[in-house]
Structure formats: C-alpha cells, structure tokens
C-alpha cells in the first residue's frame, strides 16, 4: 500500500491526466463559446485557489507537517518519498488547486467534474494525509478554498459575455495552440518550472513551496 500511495501521489503523469487532459478534451469537444468561457473560468479558479492557499500558508502561524511533528503519531511509510519540512502544512495547496480545477468543470460536464473531484480527493487528500504531508484539517481547509474559488469566479461569466472575442488568424492558430499547450502543462504541474526559476530570487524564494 505504501508504494502505491507514494508513487501515485508524486507521479507527474497524474497531474497531466487529471488537470490538463480533461480541459483539452472538453475544449475541442465543442467550439461553443459559453463552454469554452466556463473552461477558462475553471482554470482561473484553480489559479486563485493555489494563490490563496500559498498566501495563507505564508501568513498564518507555521504548522509542522505530521511526518516531522513529534507526538503526531505518524508512522513513516516503508518507502522513501519527497518531503517539504520547511513549508507549513496548513492549508494544503495541492488539495485546494486540484479540487478547484475538478469542480471548475461542473458547469461544462457534471459527470467528469464529479469523477475528477473524487479522484483528486483520494490522491491529493487521503493519500497526502496517509503520507504524513498533512493533517485532515489541512486538506479540508484546502477543499474549502477550492469551493470558494469556484464560486468566486462564476460572476466573471457575465464579463466574458460582454467581451467581443477576436477571431484568430488561421496562420497564428498553430502557434497559439502550441503556446497554450506549454502553458497548460506548466499549470498542471502547479507551475513547477516557474517556481524553480523564481526560487533563485531571494525575496520570492521564501514565499514559494520548496519542492513537490
């Protein structure tokens, strides 16, 4: 069980499959303007959720992760895994980000949204508690941030309705989609490469998650 939890929790492929792939599939499933606007709002909800979670983790009193807390009762896994000893456990940014992205699909495809919500709740909720990364309260707080973020972006659909979206010249479409693919891949990894680059800046490094 330990190796299944460890490998699943840290596998980059799951970020691509759970975060990026459903949005790409639903984007090309229909060229309906409203559906695509809702997909953009879903991605925006994920961005807001992870930013809020990071800010709270930075400004709230530091909470040691269960795996490092004496007296927490945590039993280390039988397999080695990644750790983030110098990052506060509360709230869980992974839980906030992944659930917000999953719930962001609800207005586009309820079945996919609910299925993804269950999957991320297990992988980035239950598994992270099992691994000693978080207490249950950390995960619940992340989920609350996710729900609030999804609700917060809904009024923006009215703004989108007022925007006259420009048509994309045919010769620029391949470049735009290639750039969008790179951006979505980075988004799905919770901006892993961008954070790695930003950590070289002293002021920024203390604010960012030290690792995966």
N, C-alpha and C positions, 0 to 999 in steps of 0.2 A: 504493500500500500504506500509506503514512504516514497519509493522511487517513482510510482505513478503520480503522486501528488507533486513531487519536486520537478519532474520533467514536464508535466502538464502546465504547472504554474509558471515556469520560466521559458516555455517554448515560444519563440518568436512567431512561429507559424500560426499560433492561435490568435495572435493579435491581427494578423493579416486576414485569417478566415472569419473571425468574429467581428472585427471592426471595419475593415476595408471592403471585403468581398460582398457583403450584403448591400452596401451602398452603391457599389459599382453595378451590381446585377440589377438593382431596382432603378438605377438611373437610366440604364439602357433598355429596361423593360418597356418603358413608355416615354415618349417625349412630351407628355403632358406638363405644362408649365407649373401648375399647382403642386403636382407630385414632386417635381424637382426642387421647388422652393422649400417644401417640407423636408426634403433630404438635406438641404443646406442648413436649415434650422436645426436638424438633428445633430449635424456635425458641430454647429455652433454651441449647442447645449453641452456637448462633450468638452469643448474647449473651456467654456465657462466653469463647468464642474471641476475640472482639474485645476484651474487657476484659483478658484475659491478654496479648494482643499489645500493647495500649496500655501496660500496666504494664511489660512487658519493654522496650519501646522507650524508656520514660521512665527506667528504672533502669540499663540497660546502657550501655556507652560509646557515644557518638554516632557514627553511621555516615553519612557524606555520601552522598547519592544519586549514582548513576553520572553523571547528567546535569550534576552540579555538581562532580564529583571530577576534579581534574587528573590526567591519566595513566590514566584508566579506559578510554580508547579508545572512549568512546561517541561516536557520530556523531549530532548533533541531527537531529530529524525536520524534514522540509521544511515542516511546518505548525506553527503555534503551538499550545500546549496548556497545561493547568493545571500548576502546579508547587507543591512544598512544600519549599522549600530549608531551612527551619528545623525540619524534622521528620526524625527518624532513619529511615534506610532499613530497619533490621533490628529486628524481623521485619516482614513485610508483614501489616498488619491486614486489608486487603482480601482477601488470599488466605486468611487464617485464617477470616474471617467467612463469605465466600461458600461455601467448601468445606464448612464445618461445617453450614451451612444445607442444602446439597445432600445431604450424607451423612446428615443428620438425617431424611431421608425414606426411608432404606433399609429400615427395618422396616415402612413403610407401603406403598411401591411401589418395588421394586428397579429396575425399568426406568427410571422417571422419575428416581430418585436418581442412577443411573449416568450417564444422559444429561446431567443438570444438572451433575454433577461434571466431565464432560468440557468442557462449555461454559464453566463458571467457571474451569477450569484454563487455558483458552485466553485468555479475556477478561481475567481478573484475575490471571493468572500470566504466560503467554507475552507477552501484549500489554504488560504493565507492565514486563517486562524489556526488551522491544523499544523501549519509550518512554524508557528510562533512569530509571524511577522506582525500580527495584530490581535488585539482583544476583540471580542464580539461587538463591543460598543464602538470601536473604531470603524468597523465595517458598516454598522447601522448608520452611523453619522455620515459616512460616505454615500450611502444609499439615499439618505435624506437630502444631501446636497444635490445628488443626481436628479431626484424628483423635482426639487425646487428649480433647478436649472432648466429642465424640460418645460416646466410651467412658465418660467420667466421669458423664454424665447417665443412662446406662442403668439403674443400680441404683435410680434415683428412681422407676422404673415401679412398683416394689413399694410405695413410699409412696403413689403415686396409687391403687393398688388398695385401700388401706385408707381412702381418703377417700370419704365419702358426699357426692357432688356434689349440691348443692341444685338443685331444678328452677327454671327461670327463669319468672317470671310472664309470661304472654303479652303484657301491655301494656308490659313492660320490654324484651322481646326486641329490638324495633327500635332502641331507644336503645343497648342493649348492643352490637349488631352495628355500628351507626354508629360508636360509640366505638372498637370493635375495628378497624374499617377505617382510621380515622385513625391509631391506634397502629401497625398493621401497615405502613402507608405510611411512617411515620417510621422504623420498624425497618428496612424495606427500604433506606432511604437511609442506613443506618448513623447514624441519629439526627442528620441534618444540621441541622434546625431547632433541636433541643435543644442541639447543640454551639455553634451560632451564638449562642444566648442565653447559654449558660454562659461563653462567652469574655469576656463583659462583667464576669465576676467574676475579679479579679486572681489569686487562688490557683488557680483552676480553669483559667484560660486557658493556663497553661504546660504543663498536662498533656494538653490536647486537641490533636487534629490541627488544624492551622491552616486547612485547606481540603480540598476534594475531591481 
